[in-house]
Amino acid sequence: MKPIVADTDDRRWQAVCERDTRADGQFVFAVLTTGICCRPSCRSRRARRENVRFFADVAAAVAAGFRPCKRCQPDKDYPQQQRVDKVAQACRLLEQDAPLTLEALAGQLAMSPFHFHRLFKSVTGMTPKAWQ
């Protein structure tokens, strides 16, 4: 997926209206009436255009007095990066000497065995057992 060019406020507003994930990381928008800043792809109710301001990043929005949205969490890593980090942590655990069961490994990552297995396979293309 090719990132969009959100270089004007009109293009940024269009990305917000479409909840375009390609615009995530290029800017954040803040709503004056709520005092919250969000990613362009945030699923929260869309604000009126006259109440929206755009910022280059979360730090600039926070410096202007806005707080990060609790729903889209623009101050945290992107969801895909969080998943990759979990799998990387699992790989480090699997490379230790003692073999781990799927349940034990998922428990150490605070995930259900089913969800962990599915996530691991989607990121690495292998099952945890095959990795071990």
Number of C-alpha atoms within 10 A of each C-alpha: 5 6 12 15 12 16 10 10 12 10 14 22 18 14 20 23 15 12 18 17 16 16 21 20 16 17 19 27 24 27 19 16 10 12 15 18 30 29 28 28 18 23 12 12 6 12 15 10 10 8 11 17 15 19 16 12 18 24 16 13 23 17 9 12 13 20 20 21 18 12 11 18 17 24 18 11 12 14 11 9 11 12 17 16 13 16 22 15 13 18 17 9 17 18 12 10 8 8 13 16 13 16 14 13 21 18 13 11 15 11 14 14 17 11 10 24 20 14 17 21 15 14 14 14 12 13 17 21 12 8 13 13
